[in-house]
Amino acid sequence: MTSQPIDQFKTLLARAQSAGEPLAEAMALATADEAGNPSVRMVLLKGADERGFVFFTNLESRKAQELRARPRAALCFHWALIEEQVRVEGPVEPLPPEEADAYFRTRPRGSQLGAWASKQSRPLASREELVARVAEEERRFEGKEVERPPFWSGYVVRPERIEFWSGQPDRLHDRFVYTRAQGEWIRQRLYP
């Protein structure tokens, strides 16, 4: 274990990817609404650095509404092939628009158009309606670069707590938790 949990996370993510873990960057994102009702879904990690863990979404989605109401989240990465799990908890902040713009430009054109077409988390009458909305966006942006929709951006989960779980024989798993105190990380071993 290193003294910096983000470095430890990056090492494990690379191990999971090398081991052939399908979608190693997939993470469960847990949020809560104004009443405290929890909700969890899988999203893709798009960056991890000293700031925290980055993901992108439609700002009108359920997750974005919940993050506006309660700007805190929990993440969970599980890599079965290497018997590792990482849990993250902390406040969530919107990314600067220029960072969202830069990432949006790297997305495949179909995903860019889909971002414009989707009214994420709202009722949809039929698949045909969605396909028609994508076709409409294809026509609108024909021969042009697809700019980032104003209702699509990213967030960073700024970790206050990061827990590493490593599977061991006889369920005597290794668990270490890092908690941030006055800008420094404190590491403790936990019972399995």
Secondary structure, DSSP 8 states (H G I E B T S, - for coil): --S-HHHHHHHHHHHHHHTT-TTTTEEEEEEE-TT--EEEEEEE--EEETTEEEEEEETTSHHHHHHHHS-EEEEEEEEGGGTEEEEEEEEEEE--HHHHHHHHHHS-HHHHHHHHH--TTS--S-HHHHHHHHHHHHHHTTTS-----TTEEEEEE--SEEEEEE--GGG--EEEEEEEETTEEEEEEE--
